[in-house]
Amino acid sequence: MPHTMVRHFPATPRMTPSDTPPFFTGRTEPFDQPFDAWPQQPLLLSMEQGGIDWPSSCRNGTCRTCIGQLVSGQVRYEIEWPGLTKEEQEEGYVLPCVAHPCSDVVLREGY
């Protein structure tokens, strides 16, 4: 008869709605490339760390090379609103070089 080992682990604390996960999940369209989206850094950096080649240049929100459309999710900015028009904001466009994730995100490349 095979021997079965039983391990006991301490109880895991319950998460509350105010708990923030260490990272969110991200995905790009149309190529369906997944990446870890870290809330303490811009999406562009998280995508690059995940091996995704996303267009970029200035990395400060002015050149618009990295522009993409947020298909789902939420982002925040640590600077005054970057180089996007009010209409672009309303249509979900973001600049990943300065946008930090606040949830799981799906980004579509380009304008």
VENURPE-V685857 format. One record per helix or strand. SS is the DSSP state (H for helix, E for strand). FROM is the first residue (numbers start at 1). TO is the last residue. If there is no record, write none. Layout:
SS&FROM&TO ; SS&FROM&TO
//
This chain:
E&24&29 ; E&33&37 ; E&42&42 ; H&43&49 ; E&67&72 ; E&75&77 ; H&86&90 ; E&93&95 ; E&99&101 ; E&105&109
//
